[in-house]
Amino acid sequence: MANFKTFLKAGHPPTLFASFLYFDFCFAIWVLNGAMAPFISEAFNLSPAQKGFMISVPIMSGAIMRFPLGVLSQYIGRKRAALVEMGMILMAMTYGYFVVKTYSDVLAMGVLLGIAGASFGVALSLGSGWFPPQYKGLAMGIAGAGNSGTVLAVLLAPPLATKYGWQNVYGFAALTMLLPFLVMLIFAKEPPDRADDHSLKDMLKCLVEKDGWVFNAIYIITFGGFIGLSNFLPTFFHDQYGVTKIQAGQLTMLAAVMGSGVRILGGHISDRWGGINSLTLVFVFVIGLMFINSTVPSIVVTTILLMLTFAALGMGNGSLFQLVPLRWPATTAVAGSMIGEIGALGGGFIPNAMGLSKQYTGSFAWGFLAFAVFACFVFLVLKIAERRWTRTWVGKGGKALEESHVYQTENV
């Protein structure tokens, strides 16, 4: 408790809380179509491949929007960028409530849901911007735990859709955005760590740096796996085990809550143990668990395995973003948004792989296996990059370097 009080005193807790709440509600809205997928699929009699594509549209749309929002935040400030985004989300949900009637409308709405998915880099950078390097991992873990919005979506959307109709859930979602908007407006303060002397060219350097693309590949596994699975699991549980739509959401919630909670632990452990060491452990667990998941055992065993899988993925997300501000200290929002963009794009892999696997083989097994094989390749890339990283901008195992030995990593 004393250590946590020291952590809070080192930064600005109201801004951290506002960032968490902003990300939490945005995340809930981003995954709405995935949470309501069994209802939408039934309404339009979708094939497995169509279900996978419909679920992947918001994921890919949100990924594409992340980097532009991160760049905008460097110019107008992260707090202002967050407020602008939440205003746009409110308008998008209003459109969904009044306009969405057909499958084509659902796909268009999926694009608009992507606005909410753009919040990632801004939320984490805003929440951690007041904290010193030794606490960045924990601060980003707390802000990033806003991906618990998945839990809100899969727990609340199915009952609301059952009682009021799935189209009306968009209206309820619009009303919820008022809370994080007001909290952000009143309590958050722009952190002092923004570098005003960086040109757009300087900020875009992370797009072409090798380190950036290694981070992208890792995040495709950790976050892409989290967002892809959390969106597809309601459909998976409903189609594979024949549970009700509400039960499918509840089972998904059990898995998703593990990933959200452990993200904080992942950031905290990485501050102490090193982000690279943490990621090594994460990959070993994820690869093994995905291979076992491919056997599609009983519903009880599958639920336990998926809870463990989400816990590993959540820890991986926290571990990776302990490293981001160490590598790009002055342009964390831009780098974080770029990594979040590619990682979220990778999240579209699982719904499509699972849908195609089911449609052409009659089983979801090949979707799990494809992800496991991809994770093996990325793990190899991480271990190769580790040798160079620990010689340049980070300490052994991924720990923050002492203040007197910090490299000017923007030019590495």
TISETI-967438 format. One record per residue: x, y, z of N, C-alpha, C in turn. Coordinates in steps of 0.02 Angstrom, whole numbers, padded with zeros to 5 digits, always signed. Atoms other than C-alpha are relative to their C-alpha. Layout:
N
XYZXYZXYZ...
END
This chain:
412
+00042-00060+00000+00000+00000+00000+00043+00063+00000-00045-00058-00003+00144+00119+00042+00030+00014-00068-00029-00008+00066+00222+00087-00128-00051+00030-00048+00052-00027+00045+00056+00124-00215-00012+00073+00015+00008-00071-00017+00038+00288-00119+00058+00040-00029-00057-00034+00030+00213+00334-00176-00010+00008-00075+00016-00003+00072+00161+00293-00354-00049+00056-00015+00051-00051+00012+00007+00404-00342+00028+00070+00009-00029-00066-00013+00106+00549-00269+00048+00021-00056-00049-00015+00053+00230+00536-00414-00033+00029-00063+00034-00023+00061+00097+00582-00543-00063+00040+00016+00063-00037-00008-00079+00654-00563-00057-00050-00004+00052+00052-00001-00211+00524-00510-00065+00018-00036+00062-00015+00036-00364+00620-00576+00006-00008-00076-00010+00009+00072-00291+00621-00752+00004-00074-00017-00005+00072+00012-00249+00436-00738-00069-00032+00002+00068+00028-00005-00427+00396-00683-00042+00021-00060+00038-00023+00058-00502+00503-00821+00021-00038-00063-00025+00037+00058-00392+00413-00948-00028-00071+00000+00028+00067-00006-00448+00243-00883-00073-00001-00020+00072-00002+00013-00632+00291-00889-00013+00013-00074+00005-00016+00072-00614+00366-01064+00013-00062-00043-00018+00059+00039-00529+00210-01131-00051-00056+00012+00047+00053-00018-00650+00094-01039-00065+00006-00040+00064-00010+00035-00808+00169-01115+00010-00003-00076-00014+00005+00071-00729+00188-01286+00008-00073-00022-00011+00070+00016-00675+00006-01283-00066-00038-00002+00065+00033-00002-00851-00050-01236-00039+00013-00064+00036-00017+00061-00923+00041-01385+00033-00031-00061-00037+00028+00057-00787-00021-01502-00020-00073-00012+00014+00072+00008-00834-00204-01470-00075-00016+00001+00072+00011-00004-01024-00180-01473-00024-00051-00051+00024+00046+00052-01050-00271-01638+00021-00072+00015-00021+00066-00019-00948-00418-01575-00043-00028+00056+00042+00022-00056-01050-00425-01414-00070-00018-00024+00068+00013+00025-01211-00421-01515-00001-00044-00062-00005+00039+00062-01149-00533-01656-00051-00057-00006+00051+00052+00007-01266-00680-01615-00068+00027-00019+00064-00031+00018-01416-00562-01627+00001+00023-00072-00005-00025+00068-01355-00480-01787+00002-00057-00050-00005+00058+00045-01310-00647-01865-00067-00034-00010+00066+00030+00005-01482-00716-01827-00047+00044-00041+00046-00046+00036-01570-00561-01895+00012-00003-00075-00015-00001+00072-01481-00573-02064+00022-00068-00027-00016+00069+00021-01447-00762-02071+00070-00003-00033-00068-00005+00027-01259-00738-02093+00035-00067-00001-00044+00059+00002-01136-00873-02145+00057+00009+00048-00058-00008-00046-00984-00909-02033+00051+00051-00025-00048-00048+00027-00872-00810-02151-00026+00071+00006+00030-00067-00007-00993-00662-02150+00003+00023+00072-00004-00018-00071-00997-00667-01960+00071+00025+00016-00069-00019-00013-00807-00661-01953+00017+00068-00029-00015-00064+00032-00797-00516-02075-00036+00057+00035+00039-00052-00034-00935-00417-01989+00032+00019+00067-00032-00013-00065-00846-00435-01821+00068+00035-00009-00067-00029+00011-00678-00385-01897-00001+00072-00023+00002-00068+00028-00737-00222-01976+00014+00054+00052-00017-00051-00050-00739-00116-01815+00072-00004+00023-00069+00008-00022-00571-00189-01765+00048+00034-00049-00045-00029+00050-00487-00140-01928-00011+00075-00008+00015-00071+00005-00576+00028-01937+00033+00039+00058-00031-00033-00058-00520+00073-01761+00075+00002-00004-00073+00002+00008-00343+00020-01802+00023+00056-00046-00020-00050+00049-00334+00135-01952-00005+00070+00029+00011-00067-00028-00397+00284-01850+00047+00017+00057-00041-00012-00060-00275+00264-01706+00059+00047-00013-00060-00040+00012-00120+00339-01784-00017+00073-00014+00018-00071+00010-00205+00498-01852-00020+00035+00064+00019-00031-00063-00281+00530-01681+00062+00013+00044-00062-00009-00038-00110+00506-01601+00039+00061-00024-00035-00058+00028-00032+00634-01719-00037+00064+00018+00040-00059-00019-00177+00755-01687+00013+00019+00072-00011-00014-00071-00147+00739-01500+00066+00035+00013-00065-00034-00009+00033+00797-01522-00006+00075-00016+00009-00070+00019-00033+00960-01596-00049+00037+00044+00051-00035-00039-00189+01001-01495-00002-00023+00072-00001+00026-00068-00150+00902-01337-00043-00062+00006+00036+00064-00006-00209+00732-01280-00069+00008+00030+00066-00011-00030-00351+00797-01172-00050+00025-00052+00045-00027+00052-00425+00898-01316-00017-00053-00052+00011+00053+00049-00403+00752-01436-00051-00051+00026+00047+00047-00031-00496+00638-01315-00071+00028-00001+00066-00032-00001-00640+00762-01299-00030+00002-00070+00024+00000+00070-00653+00781-01489-00024-00069-00020+00019+00068+00018-00656+00593-01510-00065-00021+00032+00061+00020-00034-00791+00566-01380-00062+00035-00029+00055-00034+00034-00899+00698-01465-00019-00034-00065+00013+00036+00063-00881+00604-01630-00034-00067+00014+00031+00064-00017-00926+00440-01545-00074+00010+00016+00070-00015-00016-01086+00518-01477-00041+00007-00063+00036-00009+00063-01136+00569-01653-00007-00067-00037+00002+00065+00034-01092+00396-01722-00053-00045+00030+00051+00042-00033-01201+00308-01592-00070+00024-00015+00065-00028+00020-01344+00425-01633-00019-00024-00069+00011+00027+00068-01326+00374-01815-00021-00073+00004+00017+00071-00006-01331+00191-01765-00070-00011+00025+00067+00006-00030-01489+00214-01662-00055+00015-00051+00053-00021+00046-01586+00301-01801+00004-00032-00069-00008+00018+00071-01515+00229-01963+00010-00075-00012-00020+00069+00015-01449+00049-01947-00061-00046-00004+00056+00045+00011-01577-00072-02021+00019-00063-00039-00019+00056+00043-01486-00188-02144+00071-00024+00016-00068+00025-00010-01327-00293-02149+00052+00050-00026-00046-00051+00027-01244-00160-02257+00007+00058+00050-00002-00053-00050-01291-00032-02124+00044-00022+00060-00041+00026-00055-01210-00145-01992+00074+00007-00016-00070-00007+00020-01047-00146-02091+00021+00073+00003-00016-00071-00003-01054+00044-02108+00006+00023+00073-00004-00016-00070-01088+00056-01922+00064-00026+00031-00063+00027-00023-00937-00053-01893+00058+00047-00013-00051-00051+00014-00830+00079-01977-00003+00056+00051+00008-00054-00048-00902+00212-01862+00019-00021+00071-00022+00025-00065-00873+00103-01709+00076+00005+00008-00072-00006-00001-00691+00113-01757+00024+00066+00030-00019-00063-00031-00690+00294-01697+00017-00011+00073-00012+00015-00070-00700+00226-01520+00065-00039+00010-00061+00039-00004-00558+00106-01555+00064+00040-00008-00059-00043+00011-00442+00252-01595+00028+00028+00064-00017-00034-00063-00431+00303-01412+00064-00025+00033-00052+00037-00037-00290+00185-01364+00062+00041+00016-00064-00034-00012-00128+00283-01388-00008+00064+00040+00012-00062-00036-00202+00445-01324-00014-00013+00073+00018+00016-00070-00276+00366-01167+00062-00021+00040-00058+00024-00037-00115+00278-01118+00052+00054+00010-00049-00053-00006-00003+00426-01154-00023+00054+00048+00028-00050-00046-00118+00547-01063+00004-00024+00072+00000+00026-00068-00133+00434-00911+00069-00008+00030-00068+00012-00026+00053+00397-00896+00045+00062-00005-00043-00058+00015+00118+00569-00949+00025+00037+00061-00021-00035-00061+00128+00635-00771+00049-00042+00043-00039+00045-00043+00229+00486-00705+00071-00008-00026-00070+00009+00019+00419+00461-00704+00011-00069-00030-00013+00063+00036+00501+00318-00803-00010-00063+00042+00004+00061-00041+00507+00195-00656-00072-00021+00015+00071+00016-00012+00316+00203-00643-00041-00002-00064+00036-00002+00063+00271+00210-00827-00040-00065-00012+00033+00064+00013+00228+00025-00837-00065-00006+00039+00060+00005-00041+00105+00031-00693-00053+00050-00022+00047-00051+00021+00026+00194-00751-00034-00020-00066+00028+00022+00064+00004+00128-00928-00044-00063+00010+00041+00058-00014-00062-00035-00856-00069+00019+00026+00064-00023-00027-00196+00057-00758-00043+00033-00053+00038-00032+00055-00247+00166-00906-00023-00052-00050+00015+00051+00050-00239+00016-01022-00050-00051+00024+00051+00045-00027-00351-00085-00905-00070+00021-00022+00064-00020+00029-00488+00014-00989-00025-00048-00053+00026+00051+00046-00496-00131-01110-00050-00046+00036+00054+00034-00036-00610-00200-00973-00068+00023-00027+00062-00019+00034-00740-00108-01077-00031-00059-00037+00025+00062+00030-00754-00276-01164-00049-00035+00047+00043+00032-00050-00828-00343-01003-00068+00034+00003+00063-00038-00001-00958-00204-00999-00043-00018-00060+00037+00012+00062-01006-00237-01179-00032-00069-00001+00027+00069+00006-01024-00427-01172-00047-00017+00057+00044+00014-00057-01111-00421-01002-00066+00037-00007+00060-00041+00002-01236-00281-01036-00036+00001-00067+00031-00006+00065-01266-00278-01224-00050-00057-00015+00048+00053+00016-01346-00453-01241-00067+00006+00038+00065-00008-00033-01479-00426-01104-00040+00060-00027+00034-00058+00028-01518-00253-01173-00028-00014-00069+00022+00018+00067-01528-00322-01349-00061-00047+00002+00056+00047-00008-01644-00461-01290-00065+00037+00018+00060-00035-00025-01763-00340-01204-00024+00057-00046+00019-00059+00038-01758-00187-01317+00014-00005-00075-00020+00005+00070-01687-00248-01484+00072+00025-00008-00072-00016+00003-01504-00242-01536+00013+00070-00029-00012-00068+00027-01523-00079-01637-00003+00053+00055+00008-00049-00053-01577+00013-01480+00060+00003+00048-00060-00001-00042-01416-00034-01391+00046+00057-00019-00041-00057+00022-01328+00098-01496-00023+00064+00036+00026-00058-00036-01442+00227-01414+00023+00002+00072-00025+00003-00068-01397+00168-01240+00074+00017+00003-00071-00013+00002-01214+00175-01289+00015+00075-00007-00010-00073+00008-01231+00357-01342-00006+00035+00067+00010-00033-00065-01294+00405-01169+00059-00012+00046-00055+00016-00046-01149+00318-01081+00061+00045-00011-00060-00040+00015-01020+00429-01167+00001+00067+00038+00002-00064-00036-01078+00580-01066+00043-00003+00063-00039+00006-00062-00994+00513-00907+00075+00010-00011-00072-00011+00009-00814+00495-00971+00016+00069-00030-00011-00067+00029-00833+00658-01070+00004+00052+00056+00001-00049-00054-00877+00757-00913+00058-00009+00048-00057+00013-00044-00744+00673-00806+00064+00026-00032-00060-00024+00035-00611+00710-00938+00001+00076-00001+00004-00073+00005-00670+00890-00958+00017+00034+00066-00006-00033-00066-00671+00929-00771+00065-00018+00036-00054+00022-00045-00531+00826-00693+00068-00009-00033-00064+00015+00032-00396+00788-00822+00041+00062-00014-00046-00054+00016-00243+00897-00848+00051-00025-00051-00048+00020+00051-00129+00893-00999+00069-00009+00031-00065+00013-00030+00038+00813-00948+00054+00046-00030-00053-00045+00023+00200+00912-00965+00052-00033-00045-00053+00037+00035+00293+00780-01065-00005+00004-00076+00006-00006+00073+00239+00834-01240+00059+00040-00027-00057-00035+00030+00385+00884-01350-00024+00044-00057+00026-00046+00051+00331+01040-01446+00050+00013-00056-00050-00015+00050+00495+01050-01541+00008-00056-00051-00004+00055+00047+00464+00889-01638-00044+00014-00061+00038-00009+00062+00411+00909-01819-00039-00062-00015+00039+00058+00021+00286+00795-01903+00046-00056-00025-00048+00049+00025+00434+00710-01989+00032-00037+00058-00030+00032-00058+00514+00676-01819-00048-00050+00031+00050+00043-00033+00353+00604-01750-00016-00062-00041+00017+00057+00043+00329+00490-01900+00058-00048-00009-00058+00044+00006+00503+00413-01883-00014-00071+00022+00013+00067-00026+00433+00268-01785-00033-00045-00052+00031+00041+00053+00342+00213-01943+00051-00039-00040-00050+00032+00041+00505+00166-02027+00056-00032+00041-00052+00029-00042+00611+00112-01878-00012-00075+00010+00005+00072-00010+00647-00073-01857-00034-00016+00067+00029+00014-00066+00604-00066-01672-00076+00007-00002+00072-00011+00004+00432+00003-01713-00036-00061-00029+00033+00057+00032+00392-00145-01825+00007-00064+00041-00003+00056-00047+00453-00270-01697-00055+00007+00052+00054-00013-00048+00337-00189-01571-00069-00015-00032+00063+00013+00036+00197-00197-01702-00016-00074-00001+00011+00072+00006+00221-00383-01727-00019-00031+00068+00016+00026-00068+00220-00417-01539-00071+00018+00019+00066-00023-00020+00063-00314-01516-00056-00032-00041+00049+00038+00039-00026-00407-01656-00019-00063+00039+00015+00060-00039-00011-00560-01544-00036+00018+00065+00028-00013-00067-00047-00483-01373-00066+00037-00004+00063-00037+00004-00177-00351-01414-00045-00025-00056+00040+00027+00054-00232-00419-01582-00036-00063+00021+00032+00061-00027-00264-00584-01496-00056+00016+00048+00051-00019-00049-00360-00499-01356-00062+00027-00034+00059-00031+00030-00473-00392-01464-00034-00047-00049+00030+00047+00048-00498-00525-01597-00040-00054+00035+00036+00052-00037-00545-00661-01473-00060+00027+00037+00055-00027-00040-00652-00550-01362-00059+00018-00045+00055-00014+00047-00754-00498-01515-00032-00063-00027+00027+00060+00032-00773-00674-01583-00029-00050+00050+00021+00052-00048-00802-00773-01422-00076-00005+00009+00073+00010-00004-00990-00733-01408-00026-00045-00056+00020+00042+00057-01011-00810-01581+00027-00071+00009-00030+00066-00010-00892-00953-01540-00039-00041+00051+00037+00037-00052-00981-01003-01379-00071-00018-00023+00068+00011+00023-01153-00985-01459-00003-00054-00053+00002+00048+00055-01111-01084-01616+00030-00068+00018-00034+00062-00016-00994-01214-01541-00037-00041+00052+00029+00037-00057-01087-01258-01381-00075+00009+00007+00072-00007+00000-01265-01201-01417-00028+00036+00061+00025-00038-00058-01278-01087-01263-00041+00059-00025+00041-00058+00019-01399-00940-01263+00045+00060-00014-00038-00060+00016-01343-00770-01324+00025+00035+00063-00021-00031-00062-01340-00701-01148+00054-00040+00035-00052+00043-00030-01241-00851-01083+00066+00006-00037-00062-00009+00040-01117-00829-01226+00036+00063+00021-00030-00062-00024-01088-00651-01168+00030-00007+00069-00026+00010-00068-01065-00706-00988+00064-00041+00000-00060+00040+00004-00938-00838-01035+00058+00041-00029-00051-00045+00027-00844-00710-01140+00025+00048+00053-00018-00046-00054-00846-00593-00991+00051-00032+00047-00046+00034-00045-00758-00723-00883+00071+00001-00028-00066-00001+00031-00615-00731-01007+00028+00071-00005-00024-00068+00012-00605-00545-01047+00021+00036+00064-00018-00034-00062-00601-00488-00866+00070-00019+00024-00068+00021-00017-00442-00589-00841+00052+00042-00038-00048-00039+00040-00354-00499-00983+00005+00072+00022+00000-00070-00021-00406-00328-00920+00035+00010+00066-00029-00007-00066-00358-00355-00739+00075-00013+00001-00071+00019-00001-00191-00438-00774+00043+00050-00037-00040-00051+00035-00139-00296-00888+00036+00046+00049-00032-00042-00052-00106-00189-00734+00059-00037+00031-00053+00040-00029-00005-00329-00658+00059-00007-00048-00053+00005+00050+00091-00348-00820+00044+00061-00001-00039-00061-00002+00143-00166-00816+00042+00006+00063-00036-00005-00064+00191-00174-00632+00059-00049+00003-00054+00050+00001+00291-00335-00651+00056+00021-00047-00050-00020+00048+00379-00265-00803+00044+00057+00026-00040-00052-00031+00434-00110-00706+00055-00032+00044-00046+00031-00047+00518-00227-00581+00044-00054-00032-00034+00059+00028+00567-00378-00686+00027+00012-00070-00020-00016+00068+00584-00303-00860-00052-00023-00051+00051+00016+00049+00464-00298-01006+00017-00058-00046-00021+00054+00044+00566-00417-01113-00007-00067+00034+00008+00062-00038+00571-00549-00978-00074-00020+00006+00071+00013-00006+00384-00532-00953-00029-00026-00065+00026+00021+00065+00349-00547-01139+00022-00071-00018-00023+00068+00013+00454-00704-01150-00047-00051+00032+00046+00044-00036+00345-00787-01019-00069-00001-00033+00066-00006+00032+00188-00723-01105-00004-00043-00063+00002+00037+00063+00232-00798-01274+00000-00076+00012-00002+00072-00014+00272-00969-01200-00070-00024+00019+00068+00019-00021+00100-00974-01117-00050+00005-00057+00050-00010+00053+00002-00903-01265+00006-00055-00053-00010+00051+00052+00078-01023-01391-00026-00068+00024+00023+00064-00026+00048-01174-01280-00076-00004+00007+00072+00000-00011-00130-01125-01235-00040+00001-00065+00036-00001+00063-00181-01088-01414+00002-00068-00034-00003+00067+00027-00122-01259-01469-00051-00046+00035+00049+00041-00038-00227-01338-01330-00071+00022-00018+00066-00025+00019-00376-01226-01374-00024-00029-00067+00018+00025+00067-00370-01295-01551-00034-00068+00003+00034+00065-00006-00432-01463-01486-00073+00009+00017+00069-00018-00016-00595-01373-01436-00030-00052+00048+00026+00048-00049-00627-01475-01277-00070+00019+00026+00066-00015-00028-00782-01467-01166-00006+00074+00017+00011-00071-00011-00860-01298-01129+00033+00024+00065-00031-00019-00064-00794-01298-00949+00076+00007-00010-00072-00002+00011-00616-01339-01001+00019+00058-00047-00014-00055+00047-00623-01217-01148-00003+00067+00035+00006-00064-00035-00682-01076-01035+00060+00013+00045-00059-00007-00043-00540-01107-00911+00063+00015-00042-00058-00012+00044-00412-01116-01052+00000+00070-00029+00005-00067+00028-00476-00955-01128+00012+00053+00053-00015-00046-00054-00470-00868-00959+00076+00007+00009-00073-00001-00006-00286-00917-00946+00032+00034-00060-00026-00032+00061-00256-00863-01126-00007+00075+00004+00011-00072-00006-00332-00692-01094+00045+00030+00054-00045-00025-00051-00231-00673-00935+00070+00010-00028-00066-00006+00030-00071-00705-01033+00002+00058-00050+00003-00055+00048-00124-00585-01172-00002+00067+00035+00004-00062-00037-00169-00451-01045+00068+00019+00030-00067-00012-00027+00000-00468-00960+00047+00023-00055-00042-00020+00057+00082-00454-01131-00012+00071-00020+00015-00069+00017-00008-00292-01168+00032+00049+00049-00032-00043-00050+00051-00216-01004+00076-00001-00006-00073+00006+00006+00228-00280-01031+00027+00040-00059-00024-00036+00059+00244-00209-01206-00001+00075+00011+00005-00073-00009+00185-00036-01155+00038+00026+00059-00052-00023-00046+00308-00031-01012+00061+00022-00040-00059-00014+00041+00438-00027-01151-00008+00061-00045+00012-00053+00049+00356+00101-01267+00027+00068+00022-00026-00066-00019+00391+00261-01165+00075+00000+00013-00073+00003-00008+00569+00199-01134+00034+00008-00068-00028-00003+00067+00599+00185-01321-00015+00066-00035+00021-00064+00031+00503+00342-01376-00026+00047+00054+00022-00039-00058+00498+00455-01221-00036+00065-00018+00029-00065+00017+00451+00617-01311-00059-00005-00047+00055+00008+00048+00328+00547-01439-00039-00064+00016+00033+00062-00022+00243+00411-01337-00069-00008-00031+00069+00005+00027+00067+00454-01399+00000-00022-00073-00004+00018+00071+00118+00441-01582+00023-00072-00008-00026+00069+00004+00221+00283-01559-00052-00050+00025+00050+00045-00027+00087+00205-01451-00059-00009-00046+00055+00004+00047-00047+00246-01578+00018-00041-00061-00021+00040+00058+00055+00173-01720+00002-00074+00017-00002+00070-00022+00088+00013-01623-00070-00027+00011+00069+00020-00011-00093+00007-01570-00038-00010-00065+00034+00006+00065-00148+00032-01750+00015-00067-00033-00019+00063+00032-00050-00114-01820-00023-00060+00041+00022+00055-00043-00090-00223-01670-00074-00013-00007+00072+00008+00008-00276-00190-01687-00018-00026-00070+00010+00028+00067-00267-00223-01874+00009-00076+00002-00012+00071-00007-00195-00391-01828-00058-00035+00035+00058+00028-00034-00349-00416-01719-00053-00024-00048+00048+00024+00050-00449-00438-01879+00016-00069-00025-00021+00065+00024-00352-00597-01912-00042-00057+00031+00034+00055-00034-00437-00706-01781-00073-00009-00021+00069+00011+00021-00621-00673-01824-00005-00029-00070+00003+00026+00068-00589-00703-02008+00027-00071-00004-00028+00068+00000-00479-00856-01976-00049-00050+00030+00048+00044-00033-00609-00930-01858-00061-00011-00045+00058+00007+00044-00753-00895-01978+00014-00044-00060-00019+00041+00059-00663-00968-02129+00012-00072+00020-00012+00068-00023-00606-01118-02027-00065-00038+00010+00065+00032-00012-00784-01155-01973-00037-00014-00065+00039+00008+00062-00857-01130-02146+00028-00055-00045-00030+00047+00048-00732-01237-02242+00023-00066+00030-00020+00064-00031-00683-01371-02115-00051-00025+00050+00051+00020-00048-00834-01374-02000+00024+00004+00072-00028-00006-00067-00722-01336-01849+00037+00066+00007-00037-00061-00014-00644-01184-01766+00075-00014+00012-00067+00020-00021-00482-01281-01734+00055+00035-00039-00053-00029+00041-00383-01212-01881+00010+00074+00013-00008-00071-00018-00416-01033-01825+00048+00008+00059-00045-00001-00058-00332-01067-01657+00072-00019-00021-00066+00024+00021-00188-01161-01740+00037+00053-00041-00032-00052+00041-00154-01022-01866+00029+00055+00044-00024-00052-00045-00137-00896-01725+00061-00025+00040-00056+00028-00037-00021-01012-01627+00064-00001-00041-00059+00002+00045+00096-01033-01776+00027+00071-00010-00021-00069+00009+00100-00845-01805+00036+00025+00063-00031-00020-00063+00142-00818-01620+00071-00028+00006-00067+00030-00001+00291-00937-01637+00049+00042-00040-00043-00041+00042+00362-00830-01778+00017+00067+00034-00011-00065-00032+00341-00666-01682+00045-00009+00061-00043+00013-00057+00422-00742-01527+00073-00003-00021-00068+00004+00026+00577-00780-01630+00026+00070-00017-00020-00069+00016+00581-00600-01692+00018+00039+00064-00013-00033-00064+00572-00536-01512+00068-00020+00028-00063+00023-00029+00719-00642-01455+00060+00025-00040-00055-00028+00041+00826-00582-01601+00010+00074+00016-00004-00072-00013+00784-00399-01566+00026+00015+00070-00019-00011-00070+00818-00418-01379+00074+00016+00007-00073-00011-00007+01007-00424-01403+00020+00071-00017-00017-00069+00019+01012-00255-01489-00031+00050+00049+00034-00046-00045+00886-00171-01374+00039+00009+00065-00034-00005-00065+00984-00212-01216+00070+00029-00006-00065-00035+00010+01141-00136-01293-00010+00074-00014+00011-00069+00021+01059+00029-01338-00045+00040+00046+00047-00045-00034+00902+00096-01252-00035-00029+00062+00034+00028-00057+00845-00024-01116+00048-00046+00037-00044+00042-00040+00924-00122-00973-00014-00074-00011+00005+00073+00006+00943-00310-00957-00071-00023+00017+00067+00026-00012+00777-00400-00972-00056+00048-00015+00051-00050+00015+00688-00238-01019-00014+00048+00056+00009-00049-00054+00710-00136-00860+00020+00069-00023-00019-00069+00016+00719+00053-00867+00072+00013+00021-00068-00018-00017+00896+00120-00872+00000+00053+00055-00007-00054-00049+00958+00230-00731-00001+00067-00035+00008-00066+00031+00923+00414-00762+00063+00026-00032-00064-00027+00025+01107+00454-00787+00025-00038-00061-00023+00040+00056+01123+00319-00920-00051-00005-00056+00052+00003+00051+00968+00354-01024+00026+00025-00066-00023-00019+00067+01006+00360-01210-00051+00047-00032+00046-00041+00040+00930+00485-01330-00031-00045-00052+00025+00055+00041+00824+00349-01403-00040+00023-00060+00037-00022+00059+00727+00457-01525+00043-00004-00063-00044+00001+00058+00881+00451-01636+00038-00067-00007-00034+00065+00004+00932+00268-01608-00012-00031-00069
END
